[in-house]
Amino acid sequence: NKVAKTPFEIWSGTRPSLAHIKVSGCEALVHREANDKLEPRSEKCYFTGYPQKSFGYLFYKSSENKVFDARRGFFLERISSPKRKVGAILT
């Protein structure tokens, strides 16, 4: 038996939006606070997932070897990296 609609679609009458779903491991540019006008306003990180208790995204910053959450980021999903491996955090 194949179900034609998702439970959300049956309950609400509309199809769910998947616009916020991103490709795991893709590169992203995340806004950072700059003290100087000439410093870059964003830094390159890697998208790792979604936080459990807040809205936004989890990013991995390889230069500091840490994971942090941010509400927004510019995702470079369509640009493939030669170092990219499925399911692995890149260094």
N, CA, C and O atoms as a Tinker XYZ file with bonds, in Angstrom:
   364  protein
     1  N      0.827000   -1.178000    0.000000    73     2
     2  CA     0.000000    0.000000    0.000000    64     1     3
     3  C      0.875000    1.246000    0.000000    63     2     4     5
     4  O      1.794000    1.390000    0.806000    81     3
     5  N      0.565000    2.121000   -0.909000    73     3     6
     6  CA     1.315000    3.366000   -1.025000    64     5     7
     7  C      0.437000    4.521000   -0.547000    63     6     8     9
     8  O     -0.707000    4.649000   -0.982000    81     7
     9  N      0.958000    5.352000    0.332000    73     7    10
    10  CA     0.223000    6.495000    0.853000    64     9    11
    11  C      0.491000    7.688000   -0.062000    63    10    12    13
    12  O      1.642000    7.997000   -0.370000    81    11
    13  N     -0.578000    8.354000   -0.491000    73    11    14
    14  CA    -0.449000    9.465000   -1.430000    64    13    15
    15  C     -0.039000   10.765000   -0.763000    63    14    16    17
    16  O      0.525000   11.642000   -1.417000    81    15
    17  N     -0.316000   10.905000    0.541000    73    15    18
    18  CA    -0.021000   12.158000    1.229000    64    17    19
    19  C      0.724000   11.873000    2.529000    63    18    20    21
    20  O      0.596000   10.802000    3.122000    81    19
    21  N      1.511000   12.873000    2.955000    73    19    22
    22  CA     2.205000   12.777000    4.240000    64    21    23
    23  C      1.209000   13.105000    5.353000    63    22    24    25
    24  O      0.179000   13.724000    5.085000    81    23
    25  N      1.494000   12.701000    6.603000    73    23    26
    26  CA     0.596000   13.060000    7.708000    64    25    27
    27  C      0.404000   14.575000    7.854000    63    26    28    29
    28  O     -0.700000   15.034000    8.150000    81    27
    29  N      1.476000   15.351000    7.647000    73    27    30
    30  CA     1.361000   16.806000    7.713000    64    29    31
    31  C      0.394000   17.319000    6.652000    63    30    32    33
    32  O     -0.412000   18.210000    6.921000    81    31
    33  N      0.474000   16.759000    5.449000    73    31    34
    34  CA    -0.385000   17.196000    4.354000    64    33    35
    35  C     -1.842000   16.836000    4.620000    63    34    36    37
    36  O     -2.736000   17.610000    4.279000    81    35
    37  N     -2.095000   15.688000    5.214000    73    35    38
    38  CA    -3.461000   15.286000    5.541000    64    37    39
    39  C     -4.030000   16.207000    6.620000    63    38    40    41
    40  O     -5.189000   16.614000    6.542000    81    39
    41  N     -3.211000   16.537000    7.633000    73    39    42
    42  CA    -3.674000   17.365000    8.747000    64    41    43
    43  C     -3.891000   18.814000    8.341000    63    42    44    45
    44  O     -4.908000   19.412000    8.693000    81    43
    45  N     -2.930000   19.392000    7.592000    73    43    46
    46  CA    -3.003000   20.821000    7.281000    64    45    47
    47  C     -3.656000   21.128000    5.935000    63    46    48    49
    48  O     -4.156000   22.234000    5.726000    81    47
    49  N     -3.654000   20.165000    5.031000    73    47    50
    50  CA    -4.220000   20.403000    3.706000    64    49    51
    51  C     -3.228000   21.009000    2.728000    63    50    52    53
    52  O     -3.579000   21.253000    1.574000    81    51
    53  N     -1.976000   21.261000    3.170000    73    51    54
    54  CA    -0.948000   21.816000    2.283000    64    53    55
    55  C      0.296000   20.937000    2.327000    63    54    56    57
    56  O      0.529000   20.221000    3.301000    81    55
    57  N      1.076000   21.000000    1.282000    73    55    58
    58  CA     2.325000   20.233000    1.235000    64    57    59
    59  C      3.370000   20.914000    2.114000    63    58    60    61
    60  O      3.423000   22.143000    2.159000    81    59
    61  N      4.199000   20.145000    2.811000    73    59    62
    62  CA     5.234000   20.770000    3.654000    64    61    63
    63  C      6.328000   21.403000    2.802000    63    62    64    65
    64  O      6.639000   20.923000    1.712000    81    63
    65  N      6.907000   22.487000    3.314000    73    63    66
    66  CA     8.012000   23.155000    2.629000    64    65    67
    67  C      9.330000   22.497000    3.039000    63    66    68    69
    68  O      9.585000   22.284000    4.225000    81    67
    69  N     10.148000   22.185000    2.064000    73    67    70
    70  CA    11.462000   21.602000    2.331000    64    69    71
    71  C     12.577000   22.570000    1.968000    63    70    72    73
    72  O     13.714000   22.155000    1.742000    81    71
    73  N     12.255000   23.861000    1.911000    73    71    74
    74  CA    13.232000   24.876000    1.512000    64    73    75
    75  C     14.372000   25.010000    2.519000    63    74    76    77
    76  O     15.473000   25.413000    2.143000    81    75
    77  N     14.135000   24.682000    3.788000    73    75    78
    78  CA    15.168000   24.840000    4.817000    64    77    79
    79  C     16.109000   23.641000    4.902000    63    78    80    81
    80  O     17.107000   23.708000    5.619000    81    79
    81  N     15.827000   22.557000    4.202000    73    79    82
    82  CA    16.673000   21.364000    4.227000    64    81    83
    83  C     17.905000   21.617000    3.355000    63    82    84    85
    84  O     17.778000   22.013000    2.197000    81    83
    85  N     19.076000   21.392000    3.907000    73    83    86
    86  CA    20.334000   21.644000    3.200000    64    85    87
    87  C     21.133000   20.356000    3.045000    63    86    88    89
    88  O     20.872000   19.372000    3.737000    81    87
    89  N     22.107000   20.361000    2.138000    73    87    90
    90  CA    22.974000   19.209000    1.884000    64    89    91
    91  C     24.006000   19.114000    3.002000    63    90    92    93
    92  O     24.744000   20.067000    3.247000    81    91
    93  N     24.060000   17.978000    3.676000    73    91    94
    94  CA    24.986000   17.795000    4.786000    64    93    95
    95  C     26.428000   17.804000    4.292000    63    94    96    97
    96  O     26.757000   17.152000    3.301000    81    95
    97  N     27.285000   18.546000    4.989000    73    95    98
    98  CA    28.696000   18.616000    4.634000    64    97    99
    99  C     29.045000   19.685000    3.631000    63    98   100   101
   100  O     30.214000   19.837000    3.278000    81    99
   101  N     28.051000   20.442000    3.154000    73    99   102
   102  CA    28.357000   21.468000    2.155000    64   101   103
   103  C     29.032000   22.664000    2.820000    63   102   104   105
   104  O     28.879000   22.898000    4.019000    81   103
   105  N     29.772000   23.404000    2.026000    73   103   106
   106  CA    30.421000   24.603000    2.526000    64   105   107
   107  C     29.381000   25.710000    2.683000    63   106   108   109
   108  O     28.390000   25.756000    1.953000    81   107
   109  N     29.619000   26.589000    3.635000    73   107   110
   110  CA    28.713000   27.705000    3.872000    64   109   111
   111  C     29.511000   28.912000    4.333000    63   110   112   113
   112  O     30.556000   28.778000    4.969000    81   111
   113  N     29.011000   30.070000    4.009000    73   111   114
   114  CA    29.593000   31.317000    4.487000    64   113   115
   115  C     28.705000   31.827000    5.612000    63   114   116   117
   116  O     27.518000   32.084000    5.408000    81   115
   117  N     29.288000   31.974000    6.812000    73   115   118
   118  CA    28.538000   32.381000    7.993000    64   117   119
   119  C     29.002000   33.766000    8.415000    63   118   120   121
   120  O     30.200000   34.031000    8.506000    81   119
   121  N     28.041000   34.645000    8.671000    73   119   122
   122  CA    28.337000   36.022000    9.070000    64   121   123
   123  C     29.037000   36.038000   10.421000    63   122   124   125
   124  O     28.682000   35.281000   11.325000    81   123
   125  N     30.029000   36.903000   10.549000    73   123   126
   126  CA    30.719000   37.062000   11.829000    64   125   127
   127  C     30.858000   38.540000   12.125000    63   126   128   129
   128  O     30.799000   39.382000   11.230000    81   127
   129  N     31.040000   38.833000   13.389000    73   127   130
   130  CA    31.221000   40.222000   13.811000    64   129   131
   131  C     32.631000   40.678000   13.447000    63   130   132   133
   132  O     33.611000   40.051000   13.849000    81   131
   133  N     32.734000   41.759000   12.692000    73   131   134
   134  CA    34.040000   42.286000   12.282000    64   133   135
   135  C     34.308000   43.583000   13.041000    63   134   136   137
   136  O     33.463000   44.477000   13.082000    81   135
   137  N     35.487000   43.671000   13.636000    73   135   138
   138  CA    35.872000   44.877000   14.365000    64   137   139
   139  C     36.401000   45.957000   13.432000    63   138   140   141
   140  O     36.360000   47.143000   13.760000    81   139
   141  N     36.888000   45.554000   12.292000    73   139   142
   142  CA    37.497000   46.483000   11.346000    64   141   143
   143  C     36.729000   46.426000   10.032000    63   142   144   145
   144  O     36.226000   45.369000    9.652000    81   143
   145  N     36.635000   47.546000    9.343000    73   143   146
   146  CA    35.928000   47.597000    8.068000    64   145   147
   147  C     36.570000   46.710000    7.008000    63   146   148   149
   148  O     35.882000   46.203000    6.123000    81   147
   149  N     37.875000   46.522000    7.093000    73   147   150
   150  CA    38.588000   45.784000    6.056000    64   149   151
   151  C     38.647000   44.278000    6.312000    63   150   152   153
   152  O     39.101000   43.529000    5.446000    81   151
   153  N     38.206000   43.827000    7.464000    73   151   154
   154  CA    38.178000   42.394000    7.748000    64   153   155
   155  C     37.018000   41.735000    7.001000    63   154   156   157
   156  O     36.009000   42.385000    6.728000    81   155
   157  N     37.156000   40.463000    6.673000    73   155   158
   158  CA    36.040000   39.766000    6.016000    64   157   159
   159  C     34.820000   39.713000    6.943000    63   158   160   161
   160  O     34.969000   39.592000    8.159000    81   159
   161  N     33.640000   39.802000    6.382000    73   159   162
   162  CA    32.418000   39.798000    7.176000    64   161   163
   163  C     31.820000   38.403000    7.320000    63   162   164   165
   164  O     30.851000   38.215000    8.055000    81   163
   165  N     32.386000   37.435000    6.630000    73   163   166
   166  CA    31.906000   36.061000    6.770000    64   165   167
   167  C     33.101000   35.115000    6.753000    63   166   168   169
   168  O     34.192000   35.472000    6.309000    81   167
   169  N     32.868000   33.906000    7.243000    73   167   170
   170  CA    33.933000   32.905000    7.263000    64   169   171
   171  C     33.387000   31.597000    6.713000    63   170   172   173
   172  O     32.206000   31.281000    6.857000    81   171
   173  N     34.284000   30.843000    6.078000    73   171   174
   174  CA    33.876000   29.589000    5.463000    64   173   175
   175  C     33.823000   28.490000    6.520000    63   174   176   177
   176  O     34.790000   28.258000    7.245000    81   175
   177  N     32.689000   27.829000    6.593000    73   175   178
   178  CA    32.473000   26.729000    7.528000    64   177   179
   179  C     31.814000   25.588000    6.759000    63   178   180   181
   180  O     31.582000   25.694000    5.555000    81   179
   181  N     31.517000   24.505000    7.457000    73   179   182
   182  CA    30.834000   23.358000    6.860000    64   181   183
   183  C     29.546000   23.091000    7.617000    63   182   184   185
   184  O     29.532000   23.070000    8.848000    81   183
   185  N     28.467000   22.886000    6.879000    73   183   186
   186  CA    27.173000   22.591000    7.488000    64   185   187
   187  C     27.186000   21.160000    8.002000    63   186   188   189
   188  O     27.533000   20.239000    7.262000    81   187
   189  N     26.805000   20.959000    9.280000    73   187   190
   190  CA    26.832000   19.618000    9.856000    64   189   191
   191  C     25.472000   19.103000   10.294000    63   190   192   193
   192  O     25.312000   17.897000   10.478000    81   191
   193  N     24.483000   19.978000   10.468000    73   191   194
   194  CA    23.168000   19.496000   10.892000    64   193   195
   195  C     22.318000   20.607000   11.467000    63   194   196   197
   196  O     22.534000   21.789000   11.201000    81   195
   197  N     21.336000   20.192000   12.270000    73   195   198
   198  CA    20.373000   21.112000   12.858000    64   197   199
   199  C     20.423000   21.001000   14.383000    63   198   200   201
   200  O     20.498000   19.890000   14.909000    81   199
   201  N     20.383000   22.125000   15.105000    73   199   202
   202  CA    20.369000   22.052000   16.568000    64   201   203
   203  C     19.051000   21.471000   17.070000    63   202   204   205
   204  O     18.014000   21.644000   16.430000    81   203
   205  N     19.085000   20.786000   18.207000    73   203   206
   206  CA    17.891000   20.135000   18.729000    64   205   207
   207  C     16.943000   21.087000   19.429000    63   206   208   209
   208  O     15.729000   20.888000   19.373000    81   207
   209  N     17.458000   22.115000   20.086000    73   207   210
   210  CA    16.605000   22.953000   20.917000    64   209   211
   211  C     16.439000   24.382000   20.425000    63   210   212   213
   212  O     15.910000   25.222000   21.152000    81   211
   213  N     16.881000   24.674000   19.208000    73   211   214
   214  CA    16.731000   26.034000   18.695000    64   213   215
   215  C     16.607000   25.989000   17.177000    63   214   216   217
   216  O     16.869000   24.967000   16.543000    81   215
   217  N     16.201000   27.124000   16.612000    73   215   218
   218  CA    16.138000   27.242000   15.163000    64   217   219
   219  C     17.509000   27.594000   14.630000    63   218   220   221
   220  O     18.299000   28.233000   15.325000    81   219
   221  N     17.800000   27.191000   13.422000    73   219   222
   222  CA    19.068000   27.532000   12.804000    64   221   223
   223  C     19.774000   26.307000   12.278000    63   222   224   225
   224  O     19.147000   25.298000   11.954000    81   223
   225  N     21.095000   26.407000   12.195000    73   223   226
   226  CA    21.915000   25.359000   11.614000    64   225   227
   227  C     23.168000   25.166000   12.463000    63   226   228   229
   228  O     23.584000   26.079000   13.176000    81   227
   229  N     23.767000   23.983000   12.388000    73   227   230
   230  CA    25.044000   23.709000   13.042000    64   229   231
   231  C     26.145000   23.788000   11.997000    63   230   232   233
   232  O     26.013000   23.238000   10.904000    81   231
   233  N     27.229000   24.472000   12.337000    73   231   234
   234  CA    28.353000   24.628000   11.432000    64   233   235
   235  C     29.630000   24.175000   12.115000    63   234   236   237
   236  O     29.779000   24.295000   13.331000    81   235
   237  N     30.556000   23.649000   11.309000    73   235   238
   238  CA    31.866000   23.232000   11.798000    64   237   239
   239  C     32.904000   24.209000   11.267000    63   238   240   241
   240  O     33.000000   24.431000   10.060000    81   239
   241  N     33.676000   24.788000   12.174000    73   239   242
   242  CA    34.737000   25.726000   11.800000    64   241   243
   243  C     36.065000   25.004000   11.963000    63   242   244   245
   244  O     36.512000   24.770000   13.087000    81   243
   245  N     36.698000   24.651000   10.852000    73   243   246
   246  CA    37.898000   23.823000   10.899000    64   245   247
   247  C     39.104000   24.558000   11.482000    63   246   248   249
   248  O     39.971000   23.916000   12.075000    81   247
   249  N     39.188000   25.872000   11.334000    73   247   250
   250  CA    40.341000   26.600000   11.856000    64   249   251
   251  C     40.385000   26.573000   13.386000    63   250   252   253
   252  O     41.467000   26.603000   13.972000    81   251
   253  N     39.230000   26.517000   14.029000    73   251   254
   254  CA    39.166000   26.459000   15.494000    64   253   255
   255  C     38.751000   25.082000   15.995000    63   254   256   257
   256  O     38.713000   24.855000   17.204000    81   255
   257  N     38.443000   24.169000   15.101000    73   255   258
   258  CA    38.016000   22.804000   15.420000    64   257   259
   259  C     36.835000   22.800000   16.394000    63   258   260   261
   260  O     36.868000   22.129000   17.426000    81   259
   261  N     35.777000   23.571000   16.044000    73   259   262
   262  CA    34.614000   23.627000   16.911000    64   261   263
   263  C     33.334000   23.659000   16.089000    63   262   264   265
   264  O     33.330000   24.058000   14.924000    81   263
   265  N     32.246000   23.227000   16.723000    73   263   266
   266  CA    30.920000   23.242000   16.118000    64   265   267
   267  C     30.111000   24.310000   16.835000    63   266   268   269
   268  O     30.136000   24.389000   18.063000    81   267
   269  N     29.388000   25.139000   16.072000    73   267   270
   270  CA    28.561000   26.185000   16.654000    64   269   271
   271  C     27.269000   26.294000   15.866000    63   270   272   273
   272  O     27.172000   25.798000   14.743000    81   271
   273  N     26.281000   26.944000   16.454000    73   271   274
   274  CA    25.022000   27.130000   15.742000    64   273   275
   275  C     24.853000   28.593000   15.356000    63   274   276   277
   276  O     25.330000   29.498000   16.040000    81   275
   277  N     24.166000   28.796000   14.250000    73   275   278
   278  CA    23.877000   30.134000   13.741000    64   277   279
   279  C     22.515000   30.103000   13.064000    63   278   280   281
   280  O     22.090000   29.071000   12.543000    81   279
   281  N     21.849000   31.223000   13.077000    73   279   282
   282  CA    20.516000   31.287000   12.493000    64   281   283
   283  C     20.546000   31.317000   10.969000    63   282   284   285
   284  O     19.633000   30.813000   10.316000    81   283
   285  N     21.592000   31.906000   10.407000    73   283   286
   286  CA    21.644000   32.039000    8.948000    64   285   287
   287  C     23.023000   31.714000    8.423000    63   286   288   289
   288  O     24.020000   31.766000    9.144000    81   287
   289  N     23.051000   31.378000    7.148000    73   287   290
   290  CA    24.302000   31.133000    6.449000    64   289   291
   291  C     24.029000   31.110000    4.959000    63   290   292   293
   292  O     22.902000   30.844000    4.541000    81   291
   293  N     25.023000   31.378000    4.165000    73   291   294
   294  CA    24.899000   31.291000    2.710000    64   293   295
   295  C     25.507000   29.957000    2.303000    63   294   296   297
   296  O     26.722000   29.774000    2.382000    81   295
   297  N     24.664000   29.026000    1.867000    73   295   298
   298  CA    25.085000   27.659000    1.594000    64   297   299
   299  C     25.575000   27.510000    0.164000    63   298   300   301
   300  O     24.905000   27.934000   -0.778000    81   299
   301  N     26.743000   26.907000    0.007000    73   299   302
   302  CA    27.347000   26.671000   -1.304000    64   301   303
   303  C     27.111000   25.215000   -1.690000    63   302   304   305
   304  O     28.058000   24.452000   -1.880000    81   303
   305  N     25.838000   24.835000   -1.804000    73   303   306
   306  CA    25.468000   23.444000   -2.046000    64   305   307
   307  C     25.825000   22.965000   -3.450000    63   306   308   309
   308  O     26.172000   21.800000   -3.642000    81   307
   309  N     25.740000   23.840000   -4.402000    73   307   310
   310  CA    25.939000   23.425000   -5.797000    64   309   311
   311  C     27.386000   23.422000   -6.221000    63   310   312   313
   312  O     27.716000   22.933000   -7.302000    81   311
   313  N     28.253000   23.958000   -5.388000    73   311   314
   314  CA    29.683000   23.974000   -5.693000    64   313   315
   315  C     30.297000   22.751000   -5.037000    63   314   316   317
   316  O     30.287000   22.627000   -3.812000    81   315
   317  N     30.832000   21.846000   -5.846000    73   315   318
   318  CA    31.408000   20.630000   -5.273000    64   317   319
   319  C     32.879000   20.850000   -4.958000    63   318   320   321
   320  O     33.612000   21.455000   -5.740000    81   319
   321  N     33.291000   20.358000   -3.821000    73   319   322
   322  CA    34.666000   20.484000   -3.365000    64   321   323
   323  C     35.397000   19.177000   -3.640000    63   322   324   325
   324  O     34.824000   18.110000   -3.423000    81   323
   325  N     36.641000   19.220000   -4.108000    73   323   326
   326  CA    37.366000   17.969000   -4.360000    64   325   327
   327  C     37.657000   17.187000   -3.080000    63   326   328   329
   328  O     37.873000   15.976000   -3.137000    81   327
   329  N     37.667000   17.878000   -1.896000    73   327   330
   330  CA    37.940000   17.210000   -0.627000    64   329   331
   331  C     36.681000   16.613000   -0.002000    63   330   332   333
   332  O     36.767000   15.917000    1.010000    81   331
   333  N     35.521000   16.876000   -0.587000    73   331   334
   334  CA    34.260000   16.485000    0.017000    64   333   335
   335  C     34.063000   14.986000    0.050000    63   334   336   337
   336  O     34.205000   14.308000   -0.968000    81   335
   337  N     33.735000   14.471000    1.224000    73   335   338
   338  CA    33.469000   13.046000    1.401000    64   337   339
   339  C     32.105000   12.915000    2.052000    63   338   340   341
   340  O     31.769000   13.701000    2.938000    81   339
   341  N     31.328000   11.957000    1.640000    73   339   342
   342  CA    29.991000   11.766000    2.174000    64   341   343
   343  C     30.082000   11.301000    3.619000    63   342   344   345
   344  O     30.777000   10.331000    3.922000    81   343
   345  N     29.375000   11.998000    4.518000    73   343   346
   346  CA    29.291000   11.605000    5.916000    64   345   347
   347  C     30.522000   11.908000    6.751000    63   346   348   349
   348  O     30.615000   11.440000    7.886000    81   347
   349  N     31.455000   12.663000    6.236000    73   347   350
   350  CA    32.679000   12.954000    7.011000    64   349   351
   351  C     32.823000   14.456000    7.185000    63   350   352   353
   352  O     32.457000   15.230000    6.300000    81   351
   353  N     33.350000   14.861000    8.316000    73   351   354
   354  CA    33.655000   16.278000    8.540000    64   353   355
   355  C     35.021000   16.548000    7.937000    63   354   356   357
   356  O     35.984000   15.818000    8.176000    81   355
   357  N     35.082000   17.599000    7.161000    73   355   358
   358  CA    36.320000   17.912000    6.445000    64   357   359
   359  C     37.239000   18.752000    7.304000    63   358   360   361
   360  O     36.788000   19.495000    8.175000    81   359
   361  N     38.507000   18.630000    7.059000    73   359   362
   362  CA    39.488000   19.455000    7.773000    64   361   363
   363  C     40.212000   20.351000    6.808000    63   362   364
   364  O     41.079000   21.123000    7.215000    81   363
